[in-house]
Amino acid sequence: MLGTPGLLLLVVAVLAGYALAWLVGQGPLEQIHTPAWVSRRVGWLFAPVTLLLAVVTRQVLPTVLSMLGLVVGVVVGEVIGGPVLVAQIARLDRQLEAGGVQTFEPMHPGWWIAVLVFVACSAAGAWLARRGGRHPA
């Protein structure tokens, strides 16, 4: 359990980490789908969840798990999402070349993979914090 100075330092670290994620996603990685999508939602989706974990649990581990979950989610989402999008576009091209009608819109699934990994890691952090507060009889 962190005291007030430790909690303030943790909150500042979270804000700095998400500011960096926003800068990287809007700068050098702007042309890559998943990091750009995530960076546009850092302020209203991801940072509040992590900050809530930090303030409610007053522990470092749940906060770090939440932030790592976002990083891992972005990487996994991009690694899986890129080939899936390419395959969908190829399928659509074949469909249209054969004189067919477009029946679906190709979609990069990296964003929902990133969200699911983030949610899973944040939930795991909250569970560990809650479990850590119990003392066996």
LINCOR-V411315 format. One record per backbone hydrogen bond with DSSP energy under -0.5 kcal/mol. NH is the residue of the N-H (numbers start at 1). CO is the residue of the C=O. E is the energy in kcal/mol with one decimal. If there is no record, write none. Layout:
BEGIN
[[NH & CO & E] [NH & CO & E]]
END
This chain:
BEGIN
[[2 & 58 & -2.6] [7 & 3 & -2.6] [8 & 4 & -2.6] [9 & 5 & -2.1] [10 & 6 & -2.2] [11 & 7 & -2.7] [12 & 8 & -2.4] [13 & 9 & -2.3] [14 & 10 & -2.4] [15 & 11 & -2.6] [16 & 12 & -2.6] [17 & 13 & -2.6] [18 & 14 & -2.6] [19 & 15 & -2.1] [20 & 16 & -2.3] [21 & 17 & -2.1] [22 & 18 & -2.2] [23 & 19 & -2.5] [24 & 20 & -2.7] [25 & 21 & -2.3] [26 & 22 & -2.0] [27 & 23 & -1.0] [29 & 24 & -2.4] [30 & 27 & -1.7] [32 & 29 & -1.6] [33 & 31 & -0.5] [36 & 32 & -2.0] [37 & 33 & -2.6] [38 & 34 & -2.7] [39 & 35 & -2.4] [40 & 36 & -1.5] [41 & 38 & -1.7] [42 & 38 & -0.5] [42 & 39 & -0.6] [45 & 41 & -1.9] [46 & 41 & -1.1] [47 & 42 & -2.6] [49 & 45 & -0.7] [50 & 46 & -2.0] [51 & 47 & -3.0] [52 & 48 & -2.4] [53 & 49 & -2.2] [54 & 50 & -2.3] [55 & 51 & -2.6] [56 & 52 & -2.9] [57 & 53 & -2.3] [58 & 54 & -1.7] [63 & 59 & -0.6] [64 & 60 & -2.8] [65 & 61 & -2.7] [66 & 62 & -2.0] [67 & 63 & -2.2] [68 & 64 & -3.0] [69 & 65 & -2.3] [70 & 66 & -1.4] [71 & 67 & -1.9] [72 & 68 & -3.1] [73 & 69 & -2.3] [74 & 70 & -2.4] [75 & 71 & -2.2] [76 & 72 & -3.0] [77 & 73 & -2.7] [78 & 74 & -2.2] [79 & 75 & -2.6] [80 & 76 & -2.6] [81 & 77 & -2.6] [82 & 78 & -2.0] [83 & 79 & -0.6] [84 & 80 & -1.6] [85 & 81 & -2.5] [86 & 82 & -2.3] [87 & 83 & -2.4] [88 & 84 & -2.2] [89 & 85 & -2.4] [90 & 86 & -2.3] [91 & 87 & -2.2] [92 & 88 & -2.4] [93 & 89 & -2.7] [94 & 90 & -2.3] [95 & 91 & -2.2] [96 & 92 & -2.6] [97 & 93 & -2.7] [98 & 94 & -1.6] [99 & 96 & -1.5] [100 & 95 & -2.1] [106 & 104 & -0.5] [109 & 107 & -0.7] [111 & 108 & -0.7] [113 & 109 & -1.8] [114 & 110 & -2.5] [115 & 111 & -2.1] [116 & 112 & -2.5] [117 & 113 & -2.5] [118 & 114 & -2.3] [119 & 115 & -2.8] [120 & 116 & -2.6] [121 & 117 & -2.6] [122 & 118 & -2.6] [123 & 119 & -2.7] [124 & 120 & -2.3] [125 & 121 & -2.3] [126 & 122 & -2.3] [127 & 123 & -2.6] [128 & 124 & -2.6] [129 & 125 & -2.2] [130 & 126 & -2.4] [131 & 127 & -2.9] [132 & 128 & -2.5] [133 & 129 & -0.9] [133 & 130 & -0.6] [134 & 131 & -1.2] [136 & 134 & -0.5]]
END
